[in-house]
């Protein structure tokens, strides 16, 4: 279990590359660095005197400030009729991101469905859903060898409910971004529920209601790449802990199995670079 006691503790161990330099981990909306002309993305570098152009008041940029912690950059609230595009100097918009809602690292948290799908409201209520996500289940409780199966139910407001059969391999449930795509035209809200169908009894039970963050652009890996670059020289365990925290806060709670697969692959690349 990832015991997260605050990303600031980890970042104090990172060598400061320069005073007032920030590295972007996540962008919400469209934000441009007017000083360089760059559209911000994970890995972009910023300085105190950079001028930022926000496309809308709700735009936001998460950054790592070397040696200081995670910050959130957002435009200063405006009153009256302000222009849709807002231009401000970075240091005038910088706000400390509270870490009071950090992950508790409860040792009793299960690695199995459905408990593993629970989230901590103080951190993020969403579940990160990438191209493919792996979750363990107890085969003594959920026997899929006799025709029983897991399913994802989409309850569409103003539309019809849909049942999407989910794939399992051994004792692992594969939850994929494609599973969350409705087959009908949707205008209202969709409620997502994971359930289990028992063929012998012809009954279904609901296991969990999900609030998904569907990531089809590789956002989790992009964040982890930034964390790996910024965390050179620290222990692998510390980097894993900090990366998991930032993915959870920025996107949603990831599958620990899938997260570790990506982390170990990226760590292997960093190790090869270090030897060159």
Secondary structure as UniProt FT lines:
FT   HELIX           7..11
FT   TURN            12..13
FT   TURN            19..20
FT   STRAND          21..28
FT   STRAND          31..33
FT   TURN            34..37
FT   STRAND          38..39
FT   TURN            42..43
FT   STRAND          45..47
FT   TURN            48..49
FT   STRAND          51..54
FT   TURN            57..58
FT   STRAND          60..65
FT   TURN            66..68
FT   STRAND          69..73
FT   STRAND          86..89
FT   HELIX           90..93
FT   STRAND          94..96
FT   TURN            100..101
FT   TURN            107..108
FT   TURN            113..114
FT   HELIX           115..117
FT   TURN            121..123
FT   STRAND          127..129
FT   STRAND          132..136
FT   TURN            139..141
FT   TURN            145..146
FT   STRAND          149..156
FT   TURN            157..158
FT   STRAND          162..165
FT   STRAND          167..169
FT   TURN            170..171
FT   STRAND          172..176
FT   HELIX           177..180
FT   STRAND          190..198
FT   TURN            199..202
FT   STRAND          203..210
FT   STRAND          212..214
FT   HELIX           219..230
FT   TURN            231..233
FT   HELIX           236..250
FT   HELIX           256..275
//
